[in-house]
Amino acid sequence: MPDTDGQASALDAWRLDRGGVLVIDKPPGPTSHDIVAVVRRRLRGAKIGHTGTLDPFATGVLPLVIGRATRLARYLTASDKEYHAVIRLGRATDTHDVTGAVVSEAPPGTAMPGADTLSALLATFLGTWPQVPPAFSAKMSDGVRAYEQARRGVALQLAPVRVTVREIEMLSVQGPLVAVRLVSSAGFYVRAFAHDIGLRLGVGACLEELRRTRSGAFGLRDAVTLDKVHQEGLLDHLVPLETLLPDWPSVVVTGEGVARVGHGRDLEAGHCVDGLPPEAGATPFRVLGPDGRLVALAEAAPGPVLHPSVVLV
């Protein structure tokens, strides 16, 4: 009889070595690093990272890069994110979310702004603008994480960071709770956004709930819940390397081209099935082997040649 268990183990070992992205639907409570630790134990010490943290109280899409996909983490982290957020008006906290200590609260009976006022205000956040990160954040300040200093009571004023809000939509208003959907650039703090709304309205505000529904190309449809991490067939949910960075242009190389990539050597026109692409000026490329495998990321260099910036073979 064929050794199906052995074949399955060999396939899983190959999948882990090759790597990919496992998208977790993060529950409230654990940190993103906690989730990484759980999956690492399940996959027996495999190399794992993430592509952007979620606060412990937040839920939703948390893509984990596994195996060789960890080499692509910085590119995946740079992708846009989509959130559904609930903002509580009338209360400000030191962390800018519901988990923090209350620093101000509107007196009972304070009138809250209506839907028209809120909708008009939200529209002013569209576009690119400087956002001040929360003091309770992982930003570095004098070589120390900001949240470590904030917990010691050190007053911080972090430097603004330019962020972009591409889409924003008010979903509902129920008393002091305002539900919002937004699409933002990487590095955007929804907690700081909620706090800024409170400042502009003059009543204070903090983030009540947060759910990330998309991170780059990964959405909730791709995600598995944490309980499924402990079940069989976990690697069946792994998004393979070949499907990552789908918006990037691709170039197919010959067998000789794959060998050159493996040694980090430049690719010339003769190593590409259809020659060097005409747009090889400033655009980074996905480099595919003759079998369709993603073997590298490459950038144009003088010559003209394509220089492998990330090697995946």
C-alpha positions, 0 to 999 in steps of 0.5 A, spaced: 500 500 500 502 507 498 505 510 504 499 516 504 502 518 511 509 519 508 506 523 502 502 527 506 508 529 511 513 530 505 508 535 502 507 539 508 514 539 509 515 542 502 509 547 503 513 549 510 519 550 506 516 554 500 512 558 505 506 562 504 501 567 508 496 564 513 491 569 514 488 569 521 481 572 524 484 574 530 480 574 536 480 580 541 485 579 547 491 576 545 497 580 542 499 579 534 505 576 537 501 571 541 498 569 535 505 568 532 507 564 538 501 559 537 502 558 530 509 557 531 508 552 536 503 548 531 508 548 526 514 546 530 518 552 530 517 554 523 519 561 521 513 566 522 512 573 522 506 578 521 505 584 516 502 589 521 500 588 528 493 589 531 492 591 538 490 586 543 482 588 543 482 589 536 479 583 531 480 581 524 485 580 518 492 578 521 496 575 515 502 571 518 508 570 513 511 563 513 517 560 511 520 564 505 514 568 505 518 572 511 522 575 506 516 579 503 514 581 509 516 589 508 512 589 501 506 586 504 506 590 510 506 596 506 499 595 503 493 598 504 488 596 510 481 596 511 477 597 517 470 597 521 471 602 527 466 604 532 468 610 535 465 613 542 463 620 543 464 624 549 470 620 552 477 621 551 482 616 554 490 616 555 490 610 550 485 613 545 481 606 546 476 603 550 482 600 554 485 606 557 484 610 563 479 616 562 482 622 562 476 626 560 468 625 559 463 630 557 458 631 562 451 627 562 446 630 558 451 633 553 448 634 546 452 629 541 453 632 534 448 629 529 449 625 522 450 630 518 455 634 522 459 627 523 459 625 515 461 632 514 467 632 519 469 625 516 470 627 509 475 632 512 480 626 513 480 624 506 487 624 503 494 625 505 495 629 512 500 628 518 498 624 524 500 624 531 501 617 533 498 615 540 503 615 546 501 608 547 504 605 541 510 601 538 513 608 535 521 609 538 522 615 542 529 616 544 531 608 543 525 606 547 518 604 545 513 609 546 508 605 550 514 603 555 515 611 556 508 612 557 506 607 562 512 610 566 508 616 566 513 620 561 510 625 557 511 624 550 509 628 543 511 623 537 513 626 531 507 626 526 507 621 520 504 622 513 498 617 512 493 617 507 485 615 508 483 613 501 476 611 503 471 613 509 464 612 510 459 613 516 455 606 517 451 608 523 450 613 529 447 610 535 447 615 541 454 616 542 457 610 538 459 612 531 460 606 526 465 608 520 468 604 515 475 606 512 481 604 507 488 607 509 495 607 508 500 602 512 502 606 519 495 609 520 492 609 527 485 608 528 485 610 535 489 616 533 483 618 528 478 617 533 481 621 538 482 627 533 475 626 531 473 628 539 478 634 539 475 637 533 468 636 536 470 638 542 467 633 546 472 627 546 472 621 543 475 614 543 475 607 539 470 603 542 471 597 537 476 595 531 475 590 526 480 589 520 477 587 514 482 587 509 490 587 509 492 588 502 490 583 498 487 578 504 480 579 506 476 575 511 474 570 506 481 568 506 482 567 514 481 562 519 479 562 526 484 561 531 481 554 533 482 551 526 490 552 527 490 546 532 486 542 527 489 538 521 489 541 514 492 547 517 497 548 511 491 547 506 489 554 508 496 557 506 496 562 501 502 560 496 508 564 494 506 564 487 499 568 488 503 574 493 503 581 490 498 580 485 499 587 482 506 587 481 508 586 474 511 579 472 517 577 468 518 569 466 525 567 466 529 561 463 532 555 466 538 559 466 535 565 469 533 561 475 540 558 476 542 566 475 537 568 480 539 563 485 546 566 485 543 573 486 546 574 479 543 580 474 538 578 469 539 580 462 534 580 456 537 573 454 535 570 460 527 572 460 523 568 455 520 574 452 526 579 453 527 584 458 520 588 459 519 595 456 517 598 462 523 595 466 525 602 468 523 604 475 518 598 477 519 592 481 518 585 478 516 578 480 520 573 477 517 567 475 520 560 473 518 556 467 514 552 471 510 559 474 514 558 481 515 565 484 523 565 484 525 572 486 523 579 486 527 584 482 529 591 480 531 594 474 539 596 474 543 600 469 545 595 463 539 594 462 539 588 467 534 586 472 537 585 479 534 580 484 533 584 490 529 578 494 531 571 492 526 565 493 530 559 491 
